[in-house]
Amino acid sequence: MLRIEIRAGEGGEDAKGLVIWLFKIYTTYLNKIDIKPKNVKKAPGFITFNVKNISFFNDEAGGHRIQRIPPTEKRGRTHTSTVTVAVLKEGHVTEVKINPNDIHIGYFKAPGSGGQKKNVTSSACRVRHFPTGIIVERSGTRSAYKNKDAALQGLQDKLDERARKKHQGNTRNIRNSQIGSGMRGDKIRTYREQDDVVIDHRTNKKSSLKAIKKGDWSKIKRI
């Protein structure tokens, strides 16, 4: 499954409108091949949706420059605005498996208030994870076994959270590398509405914008 993110770049309100404009172009093609976008979420200047992993989106990530006369333009001037597209692979973060050789389990007496001992025996548990240096202590009960289970669960939770943050960081780096600056000069494709032309700047191939709007991408890329 892919997560597609379309964001407004340069161009103010016109760029926000072009987010919807490009989304409609994508959905026209998807409808043509009988695929419906899922989990569509919209906000001003931002649309995200999920779609099955198809080759169409392999080369869509990057800056898209649109040159047109906006509906709000009263003097007939052509505006140049940009939107960015990120194409991210959706995936669940796998639960981290704890290797018994990577941990040390120790027991100690947990002090209570006033310097009194909560337990006569050493029932509080401390688990140390060598690869990460994480230490988890639990002393909630008088049972060493229950405290051990709680400490191991606490370690599992911390390792899973660490894995989630790493995954989020990797996704953020991929997104940033794909969308670039969002400036007008940072583009993979230009759509010129008045000239009815679409130019792919990586291949120099051209297509009719009217054809693209109808879901025909055959002249600009292989699908």
Secondary structure as UniProt FT lines:
FT   STRAND          2..8
FT   HELIX           12..32
FT   TURN            33..34
FT   STRAND          38..43
FT   TURN            44..45
FT   STRAND          46..51
FT   HELIX           55..59
FT   STRAND          62..68
FT   TURN            71..72
FT   STRAND          79..89
FT   HELIX           100..102
FT   STRAND          103..108
FT   HELIX           113..115
FT   STRAND          124..129
FT   TURN            130..133
FT   STRAND          134..138
FT   HELIX           144..179
FT   TURN            180..181
FT   TURN            184..185
FT   STRAND          189..192
FT   TURN            193..196
FT   STRAND          197..200
FT   TURN            201..203
FT   STRAND          206..207
FT   HELIX           209..213
FT   TURN            214..215
FT   TURN            218..220
//
